[in-house]
Amino acid sequence: MLTLTQVELVQSSFAIIAPIADDAAALFYRRLFEIDPSLEPMFKGEMAEQRRKLMQMLTAAVKGLPRLDRLVPVVEDLGRRHAGYGVADEHYDTVGAALLWTLEKGLGTAFTPEVKEAWVTVYVLLATTMKNAAAKELSAA
């Protein structure tokens, strides 16, 4: 369960990353492709645009955490779209690892154990929501 303290930790730590959004997104994708090079072909087109979309999605998710009732349908839609792109359940673990690595690099000493735990909780919640929506989409097809 997501606590108010965890929401605040995620939001305050993301506020540190926001000013360096493009650099953070570039670090994320570099790490993602290091962990699993087979994911790179999924990202067609301009990576600058992909980095912008990633940061927009993260910004919306982080801002939306206090209102999960409004955020969940958006995240479910994202999960359905990702299923259409060929994203499989195991890719979420890779993305989570790349995200946590990026946050650790971007936040430095501000990436405390409590901040990490808050991000893990948020990521698991969002990834599970996306995977569940994708599974429903695929079973209905």
N, C-alpha and C positions, 0 to 999 in steps of 0.2 A: 504494500500500500504506500502511496506517495504522501509524504507529510508536508505540511506548510514549510517547515525548515528546509526540506529538500528542494522544494520549489524555489525558495529564496536563494539557496546556494547555487542552483543551476542558473537562475536568472542573473545573479550578481557575477558569477564567473563568466557567463556568456557576454555580459557587458564589457568585460576586459578583452574578449576576443573580437567583438564586433568592429572596433576600429581597424583591425588588421584582417578583415573578413576574407579578402581575396588571397592573401598570403596563407591564411589558415586553411582555406579550401584547397589551395595548391598543395600544401603539405599533406592534407587528407588524401587527395587523389594519388599523390606520389606514394604514400604509405599503402594505400589500398592496392595499388598495382604491384607493389613489392611483395605484399602478403599473398596475393592471388593474381598473377598476370593474366589468367584466363578471363578476368572480368573486363579488361581494357576494351575488347571489341564491342562490349555492350554500350560503350559511350561513343556514339557517333556524333560527328559535328564538332563545333567549336568548344574547346574545353573552358574558355573564358565564360561562355554562356552557361555551361554546366556548373562551373564554380559559383556563378551568380545564383542559379536556381537552388543549389545546395544551401547556400547561406540564407536565401529567402525562406526556404522551407524550415531550416533550423530556427530562424528568427520567429517565424509564425508559431512554431511548436513551443518554443521557450516562452513566448508571450502568452500563449494560450493555456499553459499549464494550470493556472488558477481556475480555469473554466473547462474542465475535462469534458463536460457535457456538450460543449460546442466544438472542442478539438477532436474528439473521437470520430465523428463522421468525416471530417477532413482527412484524418489519418487513414481511415478505412478506404476512402477513395484513392488515396495515394498507394495503399497496398494493392488495390485492384489494378491500378495502372502499372505498378511495378511487375505484377504477375504477367501482364501483357508484354512486358519487355524481356521476359525470360528470367526474372529474379527468382531464385529458389530459396527455400528456408535456410539452407546452410550459408547463403551469402550474407544473411543478417549478422551472423557471428563475425564474419570478416569485416563487415562495415563497422560493427560495434568496436572491434579491436582497433581499427584505423581511427575511429572517432576518439576513443580514449587516449590513444597515442598522441593524436593531434592536440587534444586539450592539454595533455601533460606538457607537451613542448611549448604550446602557446601561453599557458598559465604559469609555468615554472613553479616557484615555491607556493603560489596560490592554489596549486592543484594538491590540496590536502587530502588525507584519507576520507574525510567527510564529504568533500566536494566530489571525489571519485565515486563514492558510494551513492551519492545523490544522482550523478549522471548515469551510473549503471542502472539504478532503479528506473529513471525516466526512460532510458534507452530500451530496457526490457519491456516496459509498459507499451511504448510506441511500436517497437518491433513486433511484439506479440499481437497487438491490434492490427497491424499491417498484414502479418502472416495469416491471421484468422480470416480477415476480409478476402485475402487472395485465395485461400483455400475454398471459401464459399463460392467465389467467382469461378474458380476452376471446376468445382463439382457441379455448378449450374450449367456450365458450357456443354 
